[in-house]
């Protein structure tokens, strides 16, 4: 039995020993790089969770209802001869789909809080500019 143990513990050939040392050095370097990369990713996650500004899901501006007894009345200026096709409300803005007098369509964005038109987009068929 002691003879078998002695056979297993024979010193390696010098060339094989150099290859083994290179492999161990390669493994140690790669494990070090992997550990550093893992620590950086973990640190970034902790930073994002700790120091990132908290944001609310419902931060969209909401049209405020003024105090008073009567209903709210306001007017939105549309071009002469325009016909309202549809409208939608999101937060404090209204989107109006308008057909103009020349039968072209335009989307008008209206800010309810500011009481002004924020922007408009003319809808044209593909190929027209």
Backbone torsions as a table, in degrees:
resi	resn	phi	psi	omega
1	UNK	NA	-40.9	179.2
2	UNK	-65.4	-29.1	179.0
3	UNK	-67.8	-36.7	178.9
4	UNK	-66.9	-39.2	179.3
5	UNK	-64.7	-38.8	-179.3
6	UNK	-66.5	-34.2	179.1
7	UNK	-67.2	-36.1	-178.5
8	UNK	-72.6	-27.0	-174.7
9	UNK	-95.0	17.9	179.3
10	UNK	-64.2	142.3	177.6
11	UNK	-65.7	147.2	-178.4
12	UNK	-78.4	157.8	173.8
13	UNK	-60.6	142.7	-177.8
14	UNK	-56.8	-35.8	179.2
15	UNK	-67.3	-42.1	178.9
16	UNK	-67.4	-37.3	178.5
17	UNK	-63.6	-39.6	176.9
18	UNK	-63.4	-41.5	178.9
19	UNK	-64.9	-41.3	179.5
20	UNK	-63.1	-41.8	179.4
21	UNK	-65.8	-40.4	177.1
22	UNK	-62.2	-42.4	179.5
23	UNK	-64.7	-40.7	178.9
24	UNK	-65.9	-42.4	178.1
25	UNK	-62.7	-43.1	177.9
26	UNK	-59.8	-43.5	-179.4
27	UNK	-65.6	-42.4	-179.2
28	UNK	-65.4	-42.8	179.6
29	UNK	-63.7	-46.2	-179.1
30	UNK	-66.5	-38.2	176.9
31	UNK	-66.7	-36.2	176.2
32	UNK	-63.9	-44.9	177.6
33	UNK	-62.3	-43.1	179.4
34	UNK	-62.4	-42.2	178.9
35	UNK	-63.9	-43.1	179.1
36	UNK	-64.0	-43.5	179.0
37	UNK	-62.6	-41.8	178.4
38	UNK	-62.9	-41.3	179.4
39	UNK	-65.3	-38.0	178.8
40	UNK	-65.2	-45.2	179.6
41	UNK	-63.7	-44.2	179.0
42	UNK	-63.4	-40.6	177.0
43	UNK	-63.8	-39.4	178.4
44	UNK	-65.0	-39.9	178.8
45	UNK	-64.8	-45.1	179.3
46	UNK	-63.2	-40.8	178.6
47	UNK	-62.2	-46.6	-179.2
48	UNK	-61.7	-41.2	-178.6
49	UNK	-72.5	-31.9	-175.4
50	UNK	-86.9	-44.8	-169.2
51	UNK	-108.0	-3.4	179.5
52	UNK	-70.9	141.8	178.7
53	UNK	-65.9	139.0	178.4
54	UNK	-77.0	130.3	178.0
55	UNK	-123.0	142.4	-178.8
56	UNK	-86.2	150.0	178.7
57	UNK	-70.1	-39.6	-176.8
58	UNK	-102.6	70.0	178.6
59	UNK	-100.7	5.7	-179.6
60	UNK	-66.2	140.9	178.4
61	UNK	-64.8	142.6	-178.4
62	UNK	-116.4	137.7	177.9
63	UNK	-63.5	126.9	-178.6
64	UNK	-90.1	138.5	177.9
65	UNK	-93.0	119.5	-179.7
66	UNK	-69.0	153.1	177.2
67	UNK	-71.6	136.2	178.9
68	UNK	163.5	167.8	-177.2
69	UNK	-88.8	-33.0	-174.1
70	UNK	-86.8	170.3	177.7
71	UNK	-73.1	160.2	178.4
72	UNK	-78.1	131.7	176.2
73	UNK	-126.6	136.6	177.4
74	UNK	-158.6	165.2	177.0
75	UNK	-130.9	144.1	177.6
76	UNK	-110.9	120.2	-178.0
77	UNK	-71.8	126.4	175.7
78	UNK	-115.8	154.6	177.1
79	UNK	-60.5	154.4	-179.3
80	UNK	-61.1	135.5	178.7
81	UNK	78.3	7.5	-178.7
82	UNK	-79.7	148.9	179.1
83	UNK	-125.3	128.2	-179.6
84	UNK	-77.6	120.7	179.4
85	UNK	-91.1	-43.5	178.5
86	UNK	-159.6	165.3	177.9
87	UNK	-148.2	155.0	174.6
88	UNK	-146.3	152.6	-176.3
89	UNK	-121.3	133.0	176.9
90	UNK	-140.3	111.6	-178.5
91	UNK	63.1	-121.3	-179.1
92	UNK	-103.5	18.0	-178.8
93	UNK	-126.9	147.3	177.1
94	UNK	-116.6	141.0	174.8
95	UNK	-110.8	121.7	-178.2
96	UNK	-112.5	126.7	174.5
97	UNK	-97.1	113.0	-170.5
98	UNK	-119.9	137.5	170.9
99	UNK	-101.4	121.5	-177.3
100	UNK	-80.8	174.0	-177.7
101	UNK	-61.7	-30.0	179.9
102	UNK	-88.0	16.2	177.3
103	UNK	70.4	11.6	174.5
104	UNK	-87.8	155.4	-178.6
105	UNK	-105.9	145.2	179.5
106	UNK	-139.3	140.8	172.3
107	UNK	-100.2	126.5	-179.1
108	UNK	-116.4	126.9	176.7
109	UNK	-100.0	122.5	-175.9
110	UNK	-120.3	127.0	177.6
111	UNK	-88.1	114.9	-176.3
112	UNK	-70.1	-36.0	-178.6
113	UNK	-71.0	-42.8	-179.2
114	UNK	-81.7	-21.7	-179.6
115	UNK	70.5	38.0	-179.5
116	UNK	-145.6	161.4	176.4
117	UNK	-78.6	125.3	-178.5
118	UNK	-86.0	-38.1	-179.5
119	UNK	-171.4	166.7	176.5
120	UNK	-146.9	148.3	179.6
121	UNK	-127.7	127.4	176.2
122	UNK	-85.1	129.4	178.2
123	UNK	-92.6	122.5	-178.7
124	UNK	-128.8	149.2	176.2
125	UNK	-62.1	155.2	-179.9
126	UNK	-59.2	138.8	179.3
127	UNK	97.6	-18.4	177.6
128	UNK	-94.9	147.4	176.7
129	UNK	-118.7	NA	NA
